[in-house]
Amino acid sequence: MHILFRLGFCVDRHDEIQTFTPENFWYIAPTVDIKTFHIDLEWSRKRVFDHSIGDLFLSIVQASPEAKLESCIVKDGASQRPKPLNTVELLKIASKQLGMGPHTTMVNAERLYVKLIDVH
């Protein structure tokens, strides 16, 4: 029974999916063009979910003498619902976070599944 409690991350993922609310986000996709070289840079922050912060970063880039803003693209979109765990993700998380081997993980996942079916 103790191991079944350790697999609570499956329940947590299910709860995340059920309570998910999409949010708009903003991101910066900087590139460097020097003669014939084109380099896509990666912004470590990835995304911001506050429009005013997105505007702040845009104004910083616009005010910088070292940078040149060539385009600002606006697309409709929002964050995506978390995906359910597939078997591979389950095995990865169980191994990394719980130190469980694949056989132990699958045996306990099956027990958890059977108990869930018995409840319903």
N, C-alpha and C positions, 0 to 999 in steps of 0.2 A: 504493500500500500504506500510506503514511503516514496518509492520511485514514481508512482502515479502523481504525487504532489509536485515532484520535480518537473513533470511535463506540463506544468501550468502555463508555460509560454504558448502552448497550442490554444488554450482558452483565452489567453491575453490577445493573441492574434485574431481570434474569432471576434472578441469584443471590439478590437480596433476596427475591424471591417464593419461590424454592425453599427457602430457609433460614428463612423466617418462622415465628416462634413467637408466638401471641397473648399479650398481656399485659393484665391488669386495669389500669384507670386510674380516677382520681378527678378531678372538676373542680368548680369553683364557678360557679354561674350566678346572680350577684347581680342584684337588681332594686330599683328605687327607686319607692315609691308615695307621692306627695304629693297629697292630696285626689283630684282626678280624673285626675291625670297618672300614667302607668305607664311607666317607662323600663327597658328591659333593658340591663344593662351587659355589657361584654365583659372577661373576665379575660385579660390579655396572656399569661399563662403557658399558657393553654389546658388542659393536663392534667398531672397528676403520676402517676407510675407506682409510687410508694412509698406504701403504705397509711398508714404512720406520719406522713408529711408531710401527707396528706389529713386525718388526724385532728388534726394540729397546726393547720392552717388552720381547721378546724371549731371547735376550742376557742378560737382567737383571736376568731372572729366571735361565739361565744357569750359571751365575757367582755367584749366591747366595749359600753360604755354607749351609743354612738352607733348601734349596729346592733341589729336585732332579727331573730332567726332564726325564721321562720314555718314552715318545713318543711325536712325533710331527706329526699330521695328516693333510694332505693337501687334500682338496676336491674342485672340481670345483663348483662354485656357485656364486651367486650375489644377491644383495638386490632384493626384490620382489616388483612388481607393487602394489601401494595402491589398496585396495579393494573398490568397490563401497559401498555407504551407503545402508544398508538394513533398514527396518522399525525400528527394535529394536535399531540399532545404531543411526538412526535419532532421535528417541525419547529420547535416553540417552543424546546425545549432546545438543538437544534443551532444555532439562530440566536443565542440568548442567550448560551450558554456557549462556543460554538465559532466564532461569527461566520460560519457557513455559510449560504448562500442555500438556498431550497427545492429548486431543481433539483439542486444539488451534493449536498444531503442525501439526496434520493431516489435519485440515481444510486449513491451510496456505500452506502446502505442495501440497495439491490438487489444490489450486488456482494457485500456481507457475507452476505446471505441465500443467494445462489447458492453462495458458498463453504461455508456451513454445510450446505447440502443435499448438496454434493459430498463432504463429510467423512463424512456419514451414509449 
